[in-house]
Amino acid sequence: MDWGGILNNTAGWLFSPTTIAYALAATGLAVHFGYAGLLNFGMAGFMAIGAYSYAISILSFGLPWWVGIIIGMVMAAVFALILGIPTLRLRADYLAIVTIAAAEIVRLLFTTTLFDEWTNSADGLGGYHAGFRGANPFPDGQYGFGPWVFSADDLWVRVFGIFLLAIAVFIVWSVMRSPWGRVLKGIREDEDAVRSLGKNVFAYKMQALVLGGIFGALGGVVFALPSAVVPATYTTSLTFFIWTILLLGGAATVFGPALGAVIFWVIMAFLDGVLPALASSGILPISPIQAGTLRFVFVGVALMLLVIFRPQGILGNKRELTFVK
């Protein structure tokens, strides 16, 4: 078994664009669920909107890459408004039903041939990287050491993604220490009590839904920066991965989503290397392909154990989680 190759590949996921993108999306979900108590099961839809808005703005309209990011944020806010207006005055489970359905509708709309001129239907979009790479401040060459050796373009994607994640974390840290954040936590605990104090609960929930959705869209942009936008990526499993990351790091925490993303993808990469190798060696009585999918079983079992024995996550406070009361 090539332990050196497995460990090198695993270490590479510490700073991968995928890890950063999921951390951003999980930060948005922390605003939704951890602080506002909103059951959003459609974060994949926000990520898809961010990625497609970015790519379409560049490919179809010739806009600068940074304008594409802004458009992705705006479209995510519009999507949040469309979801929130009919549901946020109702019970939380209505939002869960609407968001998981809406995210799937968004994905299917991107695959239909009706919008093929802009979305390229099921084949997705690519070739929109020139503007972003043209803004790369790093000269051509190799950077880093050990398993973390990147080209100039790869380094630029990671640095820019970490920059966006740092901004998102700082915003969450700031607003949750503000009066707005304290009202939001009050709504999570008992919205009737907050409403009795004269606060517009609907408006606060909508603002939280928009803010978290924007972070999700930024996660979608980072996810699409190094490769392409493929609609098959934005399935419900993506949302459930984000939920796992959030619960692992801590739902009502500032740094929990980032920590959860790192731990989740490092474990997934490690299992993806070890399990097929064990199967090839005859230690596991299954094929290497079956062993590769076995990691999802382990992740599911780990998630169940996490919810049972430490529902607050690694960094969380159990008293802050409404679903364990």
C-alpha positions as a printed NumPy array, in Angstrom:
array([[  0.   ,   0.   ,   0.   ],
       [  1.388,   3.389,  -1.045],
       [  1.017,   5.264,   2.232],
       [  3.148,   8.141,   0.987],
       [  0.887,   8.796,  -1.981],
       [ -2.26 ,   8.436,   0.138],
       [ -1.02 ,  10.861,   2.791],
       [  0.192,  13.371,   0.198],
       [ -3.169,  13.324,  -1.558],
       [ -4.957,  13.651,   1.771],
       [ -2.842,  16.62 ,   2.826],
       [ -3.574,  18.339,  -0.467],
       [ -7.23 ,  18.655,   0.501],
       [ -6.376,  20.95 ,   3.405],
       [ -6.262,  23.937,   1.031],
       [ -8.228,  22.632,  -1.929],
       [-10.771,  24.896,  -3.681],
       [-13.442,  22.315,  -2.87 ],
       [-12.693,  22.537,   0.855],
       [-12.772,  26.342,   0.747],
       [-16.005,  26.378,  -1.28 ],
       [-17.757,  24.048,   1.15 ],
       [-16.495,  26.101,   4.088],
       [-18.06 ,  29.215,   2.546],
       [-21.358,  27.449,   1.917],
       [-21.358,  25.987,   5.425],
       [-20.743,  29.479,   6.835],
       [-23.882,  30.6  ,   5.031],
       [-25.76 ,  27.615,   6.422],
       [-24.525,  28.554,   9.906],
       [-26.262,  31.911,   9.478],
       [-29.427,  30.153,   8.342],
       [-29.632,  27.31 ,  10.823],
       [-27.092,  27.916,  13.547],
       [-28.06 ,  31.511,  14.289],
       [-31.537,  32.006,  12.791],
       [-32.949,  28.486,  13.133],
       [-33.893,  28.305,   9.434],
       [-33.979,  24.768,   8.028],
       [-32.458,  25.358,   4.614],
       [-31.972,  22.132,   2.661],
       [-31.305,  23.888,  -0.611],
       [-27.797,  25.279,  -0.276],
       [-26.873,  23.45 ,  -3.476],
       [-29.274,  25.796,  -5.274],
       [-27.504,  28.879,  -3.94 ],
       [-24.134,  27.461,  -4.978],
       [-25.422,  26.632,  -8.456],
       [-26.837,  30.124,  -8.892],
       [-23.553,  31.691,  -7.836],
       [-21.498,  29.498, -10.174],
       [-23.797,  29.852, -13.187],
       [-24.257,  33.593, -12.714],
       [-20.494,  33.988, -12.659],
       [-19.9  ,  31.853, -15.758],
       [-22.817,  33.209, -17.802],
       [-21.89 ,  36.819, -17.024],
       [-18.453,  36.22 , -18.538],
       [-19.292,  33.886, -21.424],
       [-22.606,  35.32 , -22.636],
       [-22.276,  38.99 , -21.738],
       [-18.53 ,  39.534, -21.729],
       [-18.496,  41.092, -18.262],
       [-15.389,  41.243, -16.053],
       [-14.891,  38.34 , -13.677],
       [-15.414,  40.479, -10.576],
       [-18.722,  41.765, -11.957],
       [-19.754,  38.136, -12.434],
       [-19.162,  37.514,  -8.737],
       [-21.311,  40.513,  -7.801],
       [-24.081,  39.313, -10.119],
       [-23.915,  35.898,  -8.485],
       [-24.393,  37.513,  -5.081],
       [-27.335,  39.574,  -6.339],
       [-29.012,  36.554,  -7.931],
       [-28.572,  34.591,  -4.71 ],
       [-30.296,  37.399,  -2.817],
       [-33.169,  37.337,  -5.327],
       [-33.416,  33.561,  -4.973],
       [-33.566,  33.938,  -1.184],
       [-36.391,  36.469,  -1.511],
       [-38.331,  34.129,  -3.798],
       [-37.943,  31.315,  -1.282],
       [-38.528,  33.376,   1.83 ],
       [-41.565,  35.496,   0.982],
       [-44.06 ,  32.598,   0.845],
       [-42.486,  30.464,   3.58 ],
       [-40.845,  32.459,   6.372],
       [-44.168,  33.319,   8.004],
       [-44.915,  29.608,   8.3  ],
       [-43.326,  26.817,  10.35 ],
       [-39.687,  25.987,   9.768],
       [-40.428,  22.653,   8.097],
       [-42.168,  24.457,   5.241],
       [-38.908,  26.221,   4.458],
       [-37.101,  22.879,   4.483],
       [-39.567,  21.409,   1.98 ],
       [-39.478,  24.459,  -0.277],
       [-35.692,  24.831,  -0.293],
       [-34.891,  21.217,  -1.128],
       [-37.445,  21.308,  -3.953],
       [-36.309,  24.72 ,  -5.196],
       [-32.667,  23.657,  -5.346],
       [-33.589,  20.665,  -7.474],
       [-35.744,  22.852,  -9.721],
       [-32.804,  25.209, -10.225],
       [-30.534,  22.317, -11.169],
       [-33.061,  20.92 , -13.64 ],
       [-33.592,  24.349, -15.207],
       [-29.875,  24.566, -15.861],
       [-29.962,  21.173, -17.595],
       [-32.929,  21.874, -19.868],
       [-32.323,  22.679, -23.529],
       [-34.633,  25.686, -23.249],
       [-31.734,  27.759, -21.904],
       [-29.034,  25.912, -23.834],
       [-27.775,  29.146, -25.38 ],
       [-26.627,  30.356, -21.961],
       [-26.229,  27.218, -19.828],
       [-25.104,  24.616, -22.396],
       [-27.683,  22.35 , -20.707],
       [-26.324,  19.131, -19.18 ],
       [-22.82 ,  19.646, -20.574],
       [-22.242,  22.68 , -18.363],
       [-19.967,  25.655, -18.924],
       [-16.219,  26.106, -19.159],
       [-13.638,  28.387, -20.659],
       [-14.439,  31.42 , -18.5  ],
       [-11.122,  31.516, -16.639],
       [ -9.119,  34.017, -18.685],
       [-10.226,  37.155, -16.852],
       [ -9.7  ,  35.747, -13.377],
       [ -6.337,  34.266, -14.277],
       [ -5.363,  37.534, -15.936],
       [ -5.776,  39.243, -12.561],
       [ -3.374,  36.767, -10.939],
       [ -0.762,  38.739,  -8.946],
       [  1.585,  35.726,  -8.742],
       [  4.22 ,  35.271, -11.484],
       [  4.362,  31.962, -13.336],
       [  6.12 ,  29.219, -11.436],
       [  5.708,  26.655,  -8.687],
       [  4.917,  27.648,  -5.112],
       [  4.84 ,  25.74 ,  -1.842],
       [  6.492,  22.623,  -0.477],
       [  5.771,  18.944,   0.106],
       [  2.2  ,  18.025,  -0.83 ],
       [  1.306,  21.712,  -1.134],
       [  3.002,  22.639,  -4.408],
       [  0.823,  24.758,  -6.675],
       [  1.103,  26.505,  -9.988],
       [  0.529,  30.261, -10.058],
       [ -3.103,  29.793, -11.18 ],
       [ -3.804,  27.141,  -8.548],
       [ -2.305,  29.326,  -5.834],
       [ -4.364,  32.315,  -6.979],
       [ -7.592,  30.314,  -6.741],
       [ -6.758,  29.206,  -3.209],
       [ -5.636,  32.636,  -2.02 ],
       [ -8.723,  34.306,  -3.454],
       [-10.992,  31.633,  -1.967],
       [ -9.415,  31.979,   1.473],
       [ -9.769,  35.754,   1.16 ],
       [-13.519,  35.409,   0.514],
       [-13.835,  32.913,   3.364],
       [-12.022,  35.277,   5.733],
       [-14.4  ,  38.094,   4.786],
       [-17.418,  35.833,   5.338],
       [-16.133,  34.669,   8.735],
       [-15.409,  38.25 ,   9.779],
       [-18.899,  39.395,   8.737],
       [-20.537,  36.58 ,  10.681],
       [-18.372,  37.292,  13.726],
       [-19.24 ,  40.989,  13.548],
       [-22.977,  40.782,  12.961],
       [-23.547,  38.073,  15.551],
       [-21.976,  40.308,  18.188],
       [-24.229,  43.196,  17.148],
       [-27.804,  43.922,  18.27 ],
       [-29.003,  42.435,  14.964],
       [-27.277,  39.175,  15.748],
       [-28.672,  39.054,  19.256],
       [-32.191,  39.504,  17.905],
       [-31.529,  36.723,  15.398],
       [-30.45 ,  34.362,  18.183],
       [-33.569,  35.342,  20.12 ],
       [-35.714,  34.395,  17.131],
       [-33.965,  31.029,  16.997],
       [-34.795,  30.405,  20.652],
       [-38.351,  31.797,  20.802],
       [-39.64 ,  33.916,  17.958],
       [-42.958,  34.608,  19.702],
       [-41.114,  36.253,  22.572],
       [-39.102,  38.382,  20.161],
       [-42.271,  39.314,  18.265],
       [-43.91 ,  40.392,  21.517],
       [-41.069,  42.908,  21.958],
       [-42.089,  44.621,  18.735],
       [-39.453,  43.134,  16.445],
       [-40.304,  42.255,  12.854],
       [-39.417,  38.576,  12.929],
       [-40.16 ,  38.074,   9.238],
       [-37.747,  40.84 ,   8.23 ],
       [-34.937,  39.45 ,  10.397],
       [-35.425,  35.952,   9.002],
       [-35.406,  37.277,   5.463],
       [-32.201,  39.219,   6.067],
       [-30.561,  36.089,   7.485],
       [-31.73 ,  34.017,   4.526],
       [-30.296,  36.553,   2.083],
       [-26.975,  36.883,   3.919],
       [-26.434,  33.146,   4.19 ],
       [-27.515,  32.667,   0.58 ],
       [-24.902,  35.162,  -0.597],
       [-22.2  ,  33.198,   1.22 ],
       [-23.5  ,  30.052,  -0.466],
       [-23.26 ,  31.741,  -3.874],
       [-19.667,  32.76 ,  -3.148],
       [-18.977,  29.129,  -2.309],
       [-20.378,  28.205,  -5.71 ],
       [-18.082,  30.721,  -7.398],
       [-14.984,  29.363,  -5.648],
       [-16.096,  25.83 ,  -6.493],
       [-16.226,  26.784, -10.188],
       [-13.013,  28.842, -10.382],
       [-10.506,  26.05 , -11.099],
       [-12.599,  23.879, -13.42 ],
       [-16.093,  24.092, -14.941],
       [-19.743,  24.509, -13.992],
       [-21.506,  21.156, -14.345],
       [-25.168,  20.877, -13.257],
       [-24.785,  17.262, -12.119],
       [-22.567,  18.557,  -9.303],
       [-25.343,  20.511,  -7.587],
       [-27.465,  17.629,  -6.359],
       [-29.007,  17.155,  -2.93 ],
       [-25.932,  15.188,  -1.813],
       [-23.949,  18.431,  -1.973],
       [-26.384,  20.025,   0.478],
       [-26.166,  17.04 ,   2.813],
       [-22.359,  17.222,   2.736],
       [-22.618,  20.865,   3.78 ],
       [-24.964,  19.917,   6.62 ],
       [-22.489,  17.262,   7.758],
       [-19.691,  19.841,   7.707],
       [-21.789,  22.314,   9.677],
       [-22.785,  19.807,  12.359],
       [-19.227,  18.501,  12.566],
       [-17.659,  21.901,  13.2  ],
       [-20.506,  23.43 ,  15.192],
       [-23.747,  24.936,  13.896],
       [-23.83 ,  28.123,  15.941],
       [-20.135,  28.94 ,  15.671],
       [-18.045,  31.32 ,  13.608],
       [-15.095,  29.054,  12.834],
       [-16.914,  25.711,  13.029],
       [-17.893,  25.566,   9.322],
       [-14.298,  26.105,   8.174],
       [-12.951,  23.527,  10.639],
       [-15.7  ,  21.084,   9.683],
       [-14.922,  21.466,   5.967],
       [-11.231,  20.728,   6.502],
       [-11.882,  17.668,   8.682],
       [-14.62 ,  16.341,   6.405],
       [-12.633,  16.515,   3.174],
       [ -9.408,  15.285,   4.727],
       [-11.232,  12.215,   6.049],
       [-13.014,  11.695,   2.731],
       [ -9.729,  11.919,   0.816],
       [ -8.006,   9.549,   3.242],
       [-10.778,   6.956,   2.989],
       [-10.862,   7.353,  -0.792],
       [ -7.21 ,   6.33 ,  -0.861],
       [ -7.167,   3.692,   1.858],
       [-10.352,   1.713,   1.197],
       [ -9.687,   0.868,  -2.486],
       [ -6.097,  -0.029,  -1.558],
       [ -7.366,  -2.401,   1.135],
       [ -9.745,  -3.954,  -1.379],
       [ -6.954,  -4.37 ,  -3.947],
       [ -4.838,  -6.078,  -1.291],
       [ -7.623,  -8.541,  -0.517],
       [ -8.137,  -7.239,   3.01 ],
       [-11.64 ,  -6.051,   2.164],
       [-13.792,  -8.686,   0.401],
       [-15.156,  -6.199,  -2.135],
       [-13.999,  -4.566,  -5.358],
       [-11.953,  -1.331,  -5.286],
       [-14.888,   0.557,  -6.835],
       [-17.24 ,  -0.684,  -4.131],
       [-14.647,   0.185,  -1.515],
       [-14.493,   3.75 ,  -2.836],
       [-18.217,   4.215,  -2.254],
       [-17.952,   2.625,   1.197],
       [-16.595,   5.924,   2.517],
       [-20.089,   7.416,   2.253],
       [-21.36 ,   4.684,   4.586],
       [-18.681,   5.56 ,   7.124],
       [-19.514,   9.26 ,   6.834],
       [-23.209,   8.507,   7.388],
       [-22.485,   6.411,  10.473],
       [-20.128,   9.084,  11.807],
       [-22.801,  11.728,  11.305],
       [-25.349,   9.675,  13.267],
       [-22.879,   9.177,  16.107],
       [-22.04 ,  12.877,  16.054],
       [-25.676,  13.929,  16.332],
       [-26.254,  11.421,  19.155],
       [-23.17 ,  12.033,  21.291],
       [-22.021,  15.556,  20.375],
       [-24.779,  17.383,  18.523],
       [-23.172,  20.762,  19.169],
       [-20.166,  19.804,  17.04 ],
       [-16.487,  20.252,  17.826],
       [-16.601,  23.976,  18.612],
       [-20.275,  24.368,  19.44 ],
       [-22.185,  25.004,  22.633],
       [-24.959,  22.495,  23.26 ],
       [-27.147,  25.129,  24.919],
       [-27.314,  27.062,  21.664],
       [-28.845,  24.275,  19.596],
       [-32.628,  24.276,  19.502],
       [-32.937,  20.833,  17.935],
       [-31.432,  19.079,  20.966],
       [-33.769,  20.621,  23.492]])
